Amino acid sequence: MRLTRAALAVTAGALAPALLLATPSLAADAAPSPVTASVAKDASGSDSPYDSMSLTELRIEVFTVLGDPGTGPSVREEAVKALETDTAEALRYFLKTGRGIAQVTDDRVAVFTVLGDPGTGRAVHEAAVKALEADTAEALRHFLETGRWDAQEVDDRVTVFTILGAPGTGEALRAAAIAVLEEGSRAALRHFVEVGQYEV
């Protein structure tokens, strides 16, 4: 039975959480996100777990992706197309290959969004440019998961030092800046830059 796009949109929101709760073994065995792993066959030719799944199991896997709030628009669109086609071949292709290709598109958009944010600091900007220049799935994902936050810590530390060295910085703010530098954690630096300095 073919599903319409409107029906899929409604069904995904309603069924995905239920499917996850009602089928814990399937949820536990769900494919890793393209954020962390590839589900396509590797160079050795080892089979994907999707090859042995039934049509119902494949549908559940795709609905799970579709129901994930972290799923980007390109991945979501490909998931809907696979469900509209509703064949084992289409669903397997999405899970093994199409999802990963669409994830690269979503990741590229996400990096451009960071790059275009006027609040993005120099270190984050440089890291984003490097990821886009490399233009590989691994480079884009590394930036979004790790590189962006490593660079953000550098930008935040520079901001705190800038506040500390500014002639107009008062004693209370100076003391707070010194304290956050001594504490040194990424979370403390981010909180000070976003909130703490204004509270002081």
PyMOL commands that place a pseudoatom at each C-alpha (Angstrom):
pseudoatom trace, name=CA, resn=MET, resi=1, chain=A, elem=C, hetatm=0, pos=[0.000, 0.000, 0.000]
pseudoatom trace, name=CA, resn=ARG, resi=2, chain=A, elem=C, hetatm=0, pos=[1.376, 3.373, -0.971]
pseudoatom trace, name=CA, resn=LEU, resi=3, chain=A, elem=C, hetatm=0, pos=[1.301, 6.148, 1.612]
pseudoatom trace, name=CA, resn=THR, resi=4, chain=A, elem=C, hetatm=0, pos=[0.671, 9.779, 0.756]
pseudoatom trace, name=CA, resn=ARG, resi=5, chain=A, elem=C, hetatm=0, pos=[3.093, 12.468, 1.880]
pseudoatom trace, name=CA, resn=ALA, resi=6, chain=A, elem=C, hetatm=0, pos=[0.516, 14.027, 4.216]
pseudoatom trace, name=CA, resn=ALA, resi=7, chain=A, elem=C, hetatm=0, pos=[-0.287, 10.682, 5.787]
pseudoatom trace, name=CA, resn=LEU, resi=8, chain=A, elem=C, hetatm=0, pos=[3.403, 9.989, 6.293]
pseudoatom trace, name=CA, resn=ALA, resi=9, chain=A, elem=C, hetatm=0, pos=[3.965, 13.282, 8.037]
pseudoatom trace, name=CA, resn=VAL, resi=10, chain=A, elem=C, hetatm=0, pos=[1.151, 12.577, 10.488]
pseudoatom trace, name=CA, resn=THR, resi=11, chain=A, elem=C, hetatm=0, pos=[2.023, 8.912, 10.907]
pseudoatom trace, name=CA, resn=ALA, resi=12, chain=A, elem=C, hetatm=0, pos=[5.692, 9.625, 11.599]
pseudoatom trace, name=CA, resn=GLY, resi=13, chain=A, elem=C, hetatm=0, pos=[4.908, 11.905, 14.497]
pseudoatom trace, name=CA, resn=ALA, resi=14, chain=A, elem=C, hetatm=0, pos=[2.309, 9.572, 15.941]
pseudoatom trace, name=CA, resn=LEU, resi=15, chain=A, elem=C, hetatm=0, pos=[3.913, 6.196, 15.371]
pseudoatom trace, name=CA, resn=ALA, resi=16, chain=A, elem=C, hetatm=0, pos=[7.642, 6.679, 15.746]
pseudoatom trace, name=CA, resn=PRO, resi=17, chain=A, elem=C, hetatm=0, pos=[7.632, 7.077, 19.563]
pseudoatom trace, name=CA, resn=ALA, resi=18, chain=A, elem=C, hetatm=0, pos=[5.175, 4.205, 19.891]
pseudoatom trace, name=CA, resn=LEU, resi=19, chain=A, elem=C, hetatm=0, pos=[7.279, 1.983, 17.668]
pseudoatom trace, name=CA, resn=LEU, resi=20, chain=A, elem=C, hetatm=0, pos=[10.347, 2.712, 19.728]
pseudoatom trace, name=CA, resn=LEU, resi=21, chain=A, elem=C, hetatm=0, pos=[8.543, 1.877, 22.972]
pseudoatom trace, name=CA, resn=ALA, resi=22, chain=A, elem=C, hetatm=0, pos=[6.639, -1.102, 21.638]
pseudoatom trace, name=CA, resn=THR, resi=23, chain=A, elem=C, hetatm=0, pos=[9.650, -2.693, 19.943]
pseudoatom trace, name=CA, resn=PRO, resi=24, chain=A, elem=C, hetatm=0, pos=[12.608, -2.207, 22.291]
pseudoatom trace, name=CA, resn=SER, resi=25, chain=A, elem=C, hetatm=0, pos=[14.679, -4.908, 20.636]
pseudoatom trace, name=CA, resn=LEU, resi=26, chain=A, elem=C, hetatm=0, pos=[14.288, -3.249, 17.246]
pseudoatom trace, name=CA, resn=ALA, resi=27, chain=A, elem=C, hetatm=0, pos=[15.048, 0.175, 18.723]
pseudoatom trace, name=CA, resn=ALA, resi=28, chain=A, elem=C, hetatm=0, pos=[18.144, -1.199, 20.402]
pseudoatom trace, name=CA, resn=ASP, resi=29, chain=A, elem=C, hetatm=0, pos=[19.276, -2.757, 17.146]
pseudoatom trace, name=CA, resn=ALA, resi=30, chain=A, elem=C, hetatm=0, pos=[18.492, 0.325, 15.080]
pseudoatom trace, name=CA, resn=ALA, resi=31, chain=A, elem=C, hetatm=0, pos=[21.206, 1.439, 12.752]
pseudoatom trace, name=CA, resn=PRO, resi=32, chain=A, elem=C, hetatm=0, pos=[23.654, 3.981, 14.131]
pseudoatom trace, name=CA, resn=SER, resi=33, chain=A, elem=C, hetatm=0, pos=[23.048, 7.516, 13.017]
pseudoatom trace, name=CA, resn=PRO, resi=34, chain=A, elem=C, hetatm=0, pos=[24.988, 8.740, 9.993]
pseudoatom trace, name=CA, resn=VAL, resi=35, chain=A, elem=C, hetatm=0, pos=[26.417, 11.190, 12.507]
pseudoatom trace, name=CA, resn=THR, resi=36, chain=A, elem=C, hetatm=0, pos=[28.615, 8.439, 13.883]
pseudoatom trace, name=CA, resn=ALA, resi=37, chain=A, elem=C, hetatm=0, pos=[28.752, 5.609, 11.370]
pseudoatom trace, name=CA, resn=SER, resi=38, chain=A, elem=C, hetatm=0, pos=[28.140, 4.435, 7.840]
pseudoatom trace, name=CA, resn=VAL, resi=39, chain=A, elem=C, hetatm=0, pos=[25.583, 1.744, 7.166]
pseudoatom trace, name=CA, resn=ALA, resi=40, chain=A, elem=C, hetatm=0, pos=[26.692, 0.989, 3.637]
pseudoatom trace, name=CA, resn=LYS, resi=41, chain=A, elem=C, hetatm=0, pos=[28.784, -2.041, 2.799]
pseudoatom trace, name=CA, resn=ASP, resi=42, chain=A, elem=C, hetatm=0, pos=[32.423, -1.540, 3.664]
pseudoatom trace, name=CA, resn=ALA, resi=43, chain=A, elem=C, hetatm=0, pos=[35.404, -2.266, 1.447]
pseudoatom trace, name=CA, resn=SER, resi=44, chain=A, elem=C, hetatm=0, pos=[35.481, -5.896, 2.562]
pseudoatom trace, name=CA, resn=GLY, resi=45, chain=A, elem=C, hetatm=0, pos=[31.944, -6.409, 1.276]
pseudoatom trace, name=CA, resn=SER, resi=46, chain=A, elem=C, hetatm=0, pos=[30.438, -7.330, 4.649]
pseudoatom trace, name=CA, resn=ASP, resi=47, chain=A, elem=C, hetatm=0, pos=[26.648, -7.255, 4.643]
pseudoatom trace, name=CA, resn=SER, resi=48, chain=A, elem=C, hetatm=0, pos=[24.546, -4.545, 6.195]
pseudoatom trace, name=CA, resn=PRO, resi=49, chain=A, elem=C, hetatm=0, pos=[22.092, -5.639, 8.903]
pseudoatom trace, name=CA, resn=TYR, resi=50, chain=A, elem=C, hetatm=0, pos=[19.340, -4.201, 6.704]
pseudoatom trace, name=CA, resn=ASP, resi=51, chain=A, elem=C, hetatm=0, pos=[19.845, -6.961, 4.133]
pseudoatom trace, name=CA, resn=SER, resi=52, chain=A, elem=C, hetatm=0, pos=[18.109, -9.528, 6.324]
pseudoatom trace, name=CA, resn=MET, resi=53, chain=A, elem=C, hetatm=0, pos=[15.263, -7.300, 7.539]
pseudoatom trace, name=CA, resn=SER, resi=54, chain=A, elem=C, hetatm=0, pos=[11.656, -7.797, 6.503]
pseudoatom trace, name=CA, resn=LEU, resi=55, chain=A, elem=C, hetatm=0, pos=[9.615, -5.058, 4.864]
pseudoatom trace, name=CA, resn=THR, resi=56, chain=A, elem=C, hetatm=0, pos=[7.914, -4.289, 8.186]
pseudoatom trace, name=CA, resn=GLU, resi=57, chain=A, elem=C, hetatm=0, pos=[11.237, -4.026, 10.004]
pseudoatom trace, name=CA, resn=LEU, resi=58, chain=A, elem=C, hetatm=0, pos=[12.597, -1.741, 7.311]
pseudoatom trace, name=CA, resn=ARG, resi=59, chain=A, elem=C, hetatm=0, pos=[9.553, 0.499, 7.588]
pseudoatom trace, name=CA, resn=ILE, resi=60, chain=A, elem=C, hetatm=0, pos=[10.070, 0.731, 11.354]
pseudoatom trace, name=CA, resn=GLU, resi=61, chain=A, elem=C, hetatm=0, pos=[13.706, 1.715, 10.839]
pseudoatom trace, name=CA, resn=VAL, resi=62, chain=A, elem=C, hetatm=0, pos=[12.754, 4.472, 8.402]
pseudoatom trace, name=CA, resn=PHE, resi=63, chain=A, elem=C, hetatm=0, pos=[9.910, 5.719, 10.594]
pseudoatom trace, name=CA, resn=THR, resi=64, chain=A, elem=C, hetatm=0, pos=[12.374, 5.855, 13.480]
pseudoatom trace, name=CA, resn=VAL, resi=65, chain=A, elem=C, hetatm=0, pos=[14.645, 8.109, 11.429]
pseudoatom trace, name=CA, resn=LEU, resi=66, chain=A, elem=C, hetatm=0, pos=[11.673, 10.203, 10.342]
pseudoatom trace, name=CA, resn=GLY, resi=67, chain=A, elem=C, hetatm=0, pos=[10.464, 10.577, 13.925]
pseudoatom trace, name=CA, resn=ASP, resi=68, chain=A, elem=C, hetatm=0, pos=[13.841, 11.664, 15.287]
pseudoatom trace, name=CA, resn=PRO, resi=69, chain=A, elem=C, hetatm=0, pos=[13.691, 15.411, 16.093]
pseudoatom trace, name=CA, resn=GLY, resi=70, chain=A, elem=C, hetatm=0, pos=[17.356, 15.664, 15.131]
pseudoatom trace, name=CA, resn=THR, resi=71, chain=A, elem=C, hetatm=0, pos=[16.704, 14.494, 11.572]
pseudoatom trace, name=CA, resn=GLY, resi=72, chain=A, elem=C, hetatm=0, pos=[17.440, 17.248, 9.054]
pseudoatom trace, name=CA, resn=PRO, resi=73, chain=A, elem=C, hetatm=0, pos=[15.224, 18.282, 6.140]
pseudoatom trace, name=CA, resn=SER, resi=74, chain=A, elem=C, hetatm=0, pos=[17.183, 16.448, 3.429]
pseudoatom trace, name=CA, resn=VAL, resi=75, chain=A, elem=C, hetatm=0, pos=[17.221, 13.172, 5.353]
pseudoatom trace, name=CA, resn=ARG, resi=76, chain=A, elem=C, hetatm=0, pos=[13.549, 13.627, 6.191]
pseudoatom trace, name=CA, resn=GLU, resi=77, chain=A, elem=C, hetatm=0, pos=[12.674, 14.174, 2.520]
pseudoatom trace, name=CA, resn=GLU, resi=78, chain=A, elem=C, hetatm=0, pos=[14.549, 11.037, 1.451]
pseudoatom trace, name=CA, resn=ALA, resi=79, chain=A, elem=C, hetatm=0, pos=[12.860, 9.030, 4.214]
pseudoatom trace, name=CA, resn=VAL, resi=80, chain=A, elem=C, hetatm=0, pos=[9.433, 10.166, 3.015]
pseudoatom trace, name=CA, resn=LYS, resi=81, chain=A, elem=C, hetatm=0, pos=[10.302, 9.237, -0.577]
pseudoatom trace, name=CA, resn=ALA, resi=82, chain=A, elem=C, hetatm=0, pos=[11.395, 5.766, 0.519]
pseudoatom trace, name=CA, resn=LEU, resi=83, chain=A, elem=C, hetatm=0, pos=[8.179, 5.259, 2.477]
pseudoatom trace, name=CA, resn=GLU, resi=84, chain=A, elem=C, hetatm=0, pos=[6.069, 6.507, -0.431]
pseudoatom trace, name=CA, resn=THR, resi=85, chain=A, elem=C, hetatm=0, pos=[7.744, 3.981, -2.726]
pseudoatom trace, name=CA, resn=ASP, resi=86, chain=A, elem=C, hetatm=0, pos=[7.260, 1.375, 0.023]
pseudoatom trace, name=CA, resn=THR, resi=87, chain=A, elem=C, hetatm=0, pos=[9.396, -1.413, -1.380]
pseudoatom trace, name=CA, resn=ALA, resi=88, chain=A, elem=C, hetatm=0, pos=[12.124, -3.292, 0.439]
pseudoatom trace, name=CA, resn=GLU, resi=89, chain=A, elem=C, hetatm=0, pos=[14.632, -2.106, -2.153]
pseudoatom trace, name=CA, resn=ALA, resi=90, chain=A, elem=C, hetatm=0, pos=[13.761, 1.571, -1.706]
pseudoatom trace, name=CA, resn=LEU, resi=91, chain=A, elem=C, hetatm=0, pos=[13.777, 1.345, 2.071]
pseudoatom trace, name=CA, resn=ARG, resi=92, chain=A, elem=C, hetatm=0, pos=[17.097, -0.524, 2.129]
pseudoatom trace, name=CA, resn=TYR, resi=93, chain=A, elem=C, hetatm=0, pos=[18.655, 1.958, -0.274]
pseudoatom trace, name=CA, resn=PHE, resi=94, chain=A, elem=C, hetatm=0, pos=[17.624, 4.828, 1.991]
pseudoatom trace, name=CA, resn=LEU, resi=95, chain=A, elem=C, hetatm=0, pos=[18.956, 3.155, 5.128]
pseudoatom trace, name=CA, resn=LYS, resi=96, chain=A, elem=C, hetatm=0, pos=[22.207, 1.958, 3.566]
pseudoatom trace, name=CA, resn=THR, resi=97, chain=A, elem=C, hetatm=0, pos=[23.046, 4.800, 1.181]
pseudoatom trace, name=CA, resn=GLY, resi=98, chain=A, elem=C, hetatm=0, pos=[20.467, 7.536, 0.648]
pseudoatom trace, name=CA, resn=ARG, resi=99, chain=A, elem=C, hetatm=0, pos=[20.363, 8.571, 4.286]
pseudoatom trace, name=CA, resn=GLY, resi=100, chain=A, elem=C, hetatm=0, pos=[24.109, 9.119, 4.384]
pseudoatom trace, name=CA, resn=ILE, resi=101, chain=A, elem=C, hetatm=0, pos=[24.096, 11.169, 1.176]
pseudoatom trace, name=CA, resn=ALA, resi=102, chain=A, elem=C, hetatm=0, pos=[21.246, 13.330, 2.472]
pseudoatom trace, name=CA, resn=GLN, resi=103, chain=A, elem=C, hetatm=0, pos=[23.005, 13.732, 5.832]
pseudoatom trace, name=CA, resn=VAL, resi=104, chain=A, elem=C, hetatm=0, pos=[25.978, 15.306, 4.053]
pseudoatom trace, name=CA, resn=THR, resi=105, chain=A, elem=C, hetatm=0, pos=[23.618, 17.872, 2.537]
pseudoatom trace, name=CA, resn=ASP, resi=106, chain=A, elem=C, hetatm=0, pos=[22.094, 18.644, 5.931]
pseudoatom trace, name=CA, resn=ASP, resi=107, chain=A, elem=C, hetatm=0, pos=[25.526, 18.881, 7.534]
pseudoatom trace, name=CA, resn=ARG, resi=108, chain=A, elem=C, hetatm=0, pos=[26.778, 21.222, 4.826]
pseudoatom trace, name=CA, resn=VAL, resi=109, chain=A, elem=C, hetatm=0, pos=[23.782, 23.508, 5.391]
pseudoatom trace, name=CA, resn=ALA, resi=110, chain=A, elem=C, hetatm=0, pos=[24.409, 23.395, 9.150]
pseudoatom trace, name=CA, resn=VAL, resi=111, chain=A, elem=C, hetatm=0, pos=[28.050, 24.439, 8.701]
pseudoatom trace, name=CA, resn=PHE, resi=112, chain=A, elem=C, hetatm=0, pos=[27.069, 27.293, 6.375]
pseudoatom trace, name=CA, resn=THR, resi=113, chain=A, elem=C, hetatm=0, pos=[24.530, 28.386, 8.990]
pseudoatom trace, name=CA, resn=VAL, resi=114, chain=A, elem=C, hetatm=0, pos=[27.252, 28.556, 11.637]
pseudoatom trace, name=CA, resn=LEU, resi=115, chain=A, elem=C, hetatm=0, pos=[29.504, 30.392, 9.209]
pseudoatom trace, name=CA, resn=GLY, resi=116, chain=A, elem=C, hetatm=0, pos=[26.793, 32.957, 8.456]
pseudoatom trace, name=CA, resn=ASP, resi=117, chain=A, elem=C, hetatm=0, pos=[25.971, 33.644, 12.105]
pseudoatom trace, name=CA, resn=PRO, resi=118, chain=A, elem=C, hetatm=0, pos=[27.204, 37.159, 12.996]
pseudoatom trace, name=CA, resn=GLY, resi=119, chain=A, elem=C, hetatm=0, pos=[27.995, 35.901, 16.502]
pseudoatom trace, name=CA, resn=THR, resi=120, chain=A, elem=C, hetatm=0, pos=[30.439, 33.282, 15.233]
pseudoatom trace, name=CA, resn=GLY, resi=121, chain=A, elem=C, hetatm=0, pos=[33.972, 33.929, 16.479]
pseudoatom trace, name=CA, resn=ARG, resi=122, chain=A, elem=C, hetatm=0, pos=[37.204, 33.758, 14.536]
pseudoatom trace, name=CA, resn=ALA, resi=123, chain=A, elem=C, hetatm=0, pos=[38.266, 30.255, 15.600]
pseudoatom trace, name=CA, resn=VAL, resi=124, chain=A, elem=C, hetatm=0, pos=[34.844, 28.767, 14.857]
pseudoatom trace, name=CA, resn=HIS, resi=125, chain=A, elem=C, hetatm=0, pos=[34.752, 30.629, 11.543]
pseudoatom trace, name=CA, resn=GLU, resi=126, chain=A, elem=C, hetatm=0, pos=[38.136, 29.210, 10.532]
pseudoatom trace, name=CA, resn=ALA, resi=127, chain=A, elem=C, hetatm=0, pos=[37.138, 25.685, 11.560]
pseudoatom trace, name=CA, resn=ALA, resi=128, chain=A, elem=C, hetatm=0, pos=[33.904, 25.952, 9.560]
pseudoatom trace, name=CA, resn=VAL, resi=129, chain=A, elem=C, hetatm=0, pos=[35.782, 27.129, 6.466]
pseudoatom trace, name=CA, resn=LYS, resi=130, chain=A, elem=C, hetatm=0, pos=[38.213, 24.201, 6.769]
pseudoatom trace, name=CA, resn=ALA, resi=131, chain=A, elem=C, hetatm=0, pos=[35.338, 21.731, 7.033]
pseudoatom trace, name=CA, resn=LEU, resi=132, chain=A, elem=C, hetatm=0, pos=[33.667, 23.189, 3.950]
pseudoatom trace, name=CA, resn=GLU, resi=133, chain=A, elem=C, hetatm=0, pos=[36.932, 23.193, 2.016]
pseudoatom trace, name=CA, resn=ALA, resi=134, chain=A, elem=C, hetatm=0, pos=[37.508, 19.520, 2.874]
pseudoatom trace, name=CA, resn=ASP, resi=135, chain=A, elem=C, hetatm=0, pos=[33.838, 18.875, 1.927]
pseudoatom trace, name=CA, resn=THR, resi=136, chain=A, elem=C, hetatm=0, pos=[33.760, 15.265, 3.097]
pseudoatom trace, name=CA, resn=ALA, resi=137, chain=A, elem=C, hetatm=0, pos=[31.123, 13.631, 5.243]
pseudoatom trace, name=CA, resn=GLU, resi=138, chain=A, elem=C, hetatm=0, pos=[33.732, 13.029, 7.940]
pseudoatom trace, name=CA, resn=ALA, resi=139, chain=A, elem=C, hetatm=0, pos=[35.024, 16.607, 7.984]
pseudoatom trace, name=CA, resn=LEU, resi=140, chain=A, elem=C, hetatm=0, pos=[31.569, 18.160, 8.120]
pseudoatom trace, name=CA, resn=ARG, resi=141, chain=A, elem=C, hetatm=0, pos=[30.382, 15.795, 10.862]
pseudoatom trace, name=CA, resn=HIS, resi=142, chain=A, elem=C, hetatm=0, pos=[33.585, 16.275, 12.876]
pseudoatom trace, name=CA, resn=PHE, resi=143, chain=A, elem=C, hetatm=0, pos=[33.092, 20.033, 12.808]
pseudoatom trace, name=CA, resn=LEU, resi=144, chain=A, elem=C, hetatm=0, pos=[29.467, 19.823, 13.923]
pseudoatom trace, name=CA, resn=GLU, resi=145, chain=A, elem=C, hetatm=0, pos=[30.101, 17.264, 16.658]
pseudoatom trace, name=CA, resn=THR, resi=146, chain=A, elem=C, hetatm=0, pos=[33.534, 18.241, 17.940]
pseudoatom trace, name=CA, resn=GLY, resi=147, chain=A, elem=C, hetatm=0, pos=[35.490, 20.843, 16.004]
pseudoatom trace, name=CA, resn=ARG, resi=148, chain=A, elem=C, hetatm=0, pos=[32.942, 23.587, 16.437]
pseudoatom trace, name=CA, resn=TRP, resi=149, chain=A, elem=C, hetatm=0, pos=[32.988, 23.248, 20.224]
pseudoatom trace, name=CA, resn=ASP, resi=150, chain=A, elem=C, hetatm=0, pos=[36.778, 22.994, 20.410]
pseudoatom trace, name=CA, resn=ALA, resi=151, chain=A, elem=C, hetatm=0, pos=[36.977, 26.215, 18.408]
pseudoatom trace, name=CA, resn=GLN, resi=152, chain=A, elem=C, hetatm=0, pos=[34.230, 27.815, 20.497]
pseudoatom trace, name=CA, resn=GLU, resi=153, chain=A, elem=C, hetatm=0, pos=[36.306, 27.226, 23.609]
pseudoatom trace, name=CA, resn=VAL, resi=154, chain=A, elem=C, hetatm=0, pos=[39.191, 29.109, 21.977]
pseudoatom trace, name=CA, resn=ASP, resi=155, chain=A, elem=C, hetatm=0, pos=[36.901, 32.007, 21.048]
pseudoatom trace, name=CA, resn=ASP, resi=156, chain=A, elem=C, hetatm=0, pos=[35.399, 32.093, 24.535]
pseudoatom trace, name=CA, resn=ARG, resi=157, chain=A, elem=C, hetatm=0, pos=[38.828, 32.144, 26.168]
pseudoatom trace, name=CA, resn=VAL, resi=158, chain=A, elem=C, hetatm=0, pos=[39.884, 35.032, 23.917]
pseudoatom trace, name=CA, resn=THR, resi=159, chain=A, elem=C, hetatm=0, pos=[36.706, 36.890, 24.862]
pseudoatom trace, name=CA, resn=VAL, resi=160, chain=A, elem=C, hetatm=0, pos=[37.382, 36.456, 28.569]
pseudoatom trace, name=CA, resn=PHE, resi=161, chain=A, elem=C, hetatm=0, pos=[40.987, 37.656, 28.187]
pseudoatom trace, name=CA, resn=THR, resi=162, chain=A, elem=C, hetatm=0, pos=[39.722, 40.628, 26.173]
pseudoatom trace, name=CA, resn=ILE, resi=163, chain=A, elem=C, hetatm=0, pos=[37.325, 41.558, 28.975]
pseudoatom trace, name=CA, resn=LEU, resi=164, chain=A, elem=C, hetatm=0, pos=[40.098, 41.096, 31.515]
pseudoatom trace, name=CA, resn=GLY, resi=165, chain=A, elem=C, hetatm=0, pos=[42.441, 43.378, 29.593]
pseudoatom trace, name=CA, resn=ALA, resi=166, chain=A, elem=C, hetatm=0, pos=[39.928, 46.113, 28.800]
pseudoatom trace, name=CA, resn=PRO, resi=167, chain=A, elem=C, hetatm=0, pos=[40.676, 49.414, 30.619]
pseudoatom trace, name=CA, resn=GLY, resi=168, chain=A, elem=C, hetatm=0, pos=[37.023, 49.915, 31.542]
pseudoatom trace, name=CA, resn=THR, resi=169, chain=A, elem=C, hetatm=0, pos=[36.565, 46.509, 33.201]
pseudoatom trace, name=CA, resn=GLY, resi=170, chain=A, elem=C, hetatm=0, pos=[35.477, 46.937, 36.825]
pseudoatom trace, name=CA, resn=GLU, resi=171, chain=A, elem=C, hetatm=0, pos=[36.886, 45.055, 39.787]
pseudoatom trace, name=CA, resn=ALA, resi=172, chain=A, elem=C, hetatm=0, pos=[33.918, 42.686, 40.113]
pseudoatom trace, name=CA, resn=LEU, resi=173, chain=A, elem=C, hetatm=0, pos=[33.960, 41.763, 36.440]
pseudoatom trace, name=CA, resn=ARG, resi=174, chain=A, elem=C, hetatm=0, pos=[37.750, 41.391, 36.487]
pseudoatom trace, name=CA, resn=ALA, resi=175, chain=A, elem=C, hetatm=0, pos=[37.504, 39.051, 39.481]
pseudoatom trace, name=CA, resn=ALA, resi=176, chain=A, elem=C, hetatm=0, pos=[34.797, 37.010, 37.749]
pseudoatom trace, name=CA, resn=ALA, resi=177, chain=A, elem=C, hetatm=0, pos=[36.898, 36.764, 34.569]
pseudoatom trace, name=CA, resn=ILE, resi=178, chain=A, elem=C, hetatm=0, pos=[39.923, 35.584, 36.543]
pseudoatom trace, name=CA, resn=ALA, resi=179, chain=A, elem=C, hetatm=0, pos=[37.785, 33.048, 38.390]
pseudoatom trace, name=CA, resn=VAL, resi=180, chain=A, elem=C, hetatm=0, pos=[36.383, 31.557, 35.184]
pseudoatom trace, name=CA, resn=LEU, resi=181, chain=A, elem=C, hetatm=0, pos=[39.872, 31.331, 33.645]
pseudoatom trace, name=CA, resn=GLU, resi=182, chain=A, elem=C, hetatm=0, pos=[41.138, 29.573, 36.754]
pseudoatom trace, name=CA, resn=GLU, resi=183, chain=A, elem=C, hetatm=0, pos=[38.171, 27.202, 36.692]
pseudoatom trace, name=CA, resn=GLY, resi=184, chain=A, elem=C, hetatm=0, pos=[39.004, 26.663, 33.041]
pseudoatom trace, name=CA, resn=SER, resi=185, chain=A, elem=C, hetatm=0, pos=[36.189, 24.386, 31.917]
pseudoatom trace, name=CA, resn=ARG, resi=186, chain=A, elem=C, hetatm=0, pos=[34.491, 24.804, 28.559]
pseudoatom trace, name=CA, resn=ALA, resi=187, chain=A, elem=C, hetatm=0, pos=[31.083, 25.071, 30.234]
pseudoatom trace, name=CA, resn=ALA, resi=188, chain=A, elem=C, hetatm=0, pos=[32.270, 27.774, 32.640]
pseudoatom trace, name=CA, resn=LEU, resi=189, chain=A, elem=C, hetatm=0, pos=[33.777, 29.847, 29.835]
pseudoatom trace, name=CA, resn=ARG, resi=190, chain=A, elem=C, hetatm=0, pos=[30.602, 29.564, 27.729]
pseudoatom trace, name=CA, resn=HIS, resi=191, chain=A, elem=C, hetatm=0, pos=[28.380, 30.500, 30.652]
pseudoatom trace, name=CA, resn=PHE, resi=192, chain=A, elem=C, hetatm=0, pos=[30.512, 33.524, 31.503]
pseudoatom trace, name=CA, resn=VAL, resi=193, chain=A, elem=C, hetatm=0, pos=[30.551, 34.787, 27.926]
pseudoatom trace, name=CA, resn=GLU, resi=194, chain=A, elem=C, hetatm=0, pos=[26.823, 34.236, 27.383]
pseudoatom trace, name=CA, resn=VAL, resi=195, chain=A, elem=C, hetatm=0, pos=[25.439, 35.111, 30.842]
pseudoatom trace, name=CA, resn=GLY, resi=196, chain=A, elem=C, hetatm=0, pos=[27.919, 35.602, 33.644]
pseudoatom trace, name=CA, resn=GLN, resi=197, chain=A, elem=C, hetatm=0, pos=[29.599, 38.785, 32.459]
pseudoatom trace, name=CA, resn=TYR, resi=198, chain=A, elem=C, hetatm=0, pos=[26.259, 40.537, 32.193]
pseudoatom trace, name=CA, resn=GLU, resi=199, chain=A, elem=C, hetatm=0, pos=[25.122, 39.339, 35.601]
pseudoatom trace, name=CA, resn=VAL, resi=200, chain=A, elem=C, hetatm=0, pos=[28.303, 40.781, 37.110]
for i in range(1, 200): cmd.bond("trace and resi %d" % i, "trace and resi %d" % (i + 1))
show_as sticks, trace
zoom trace
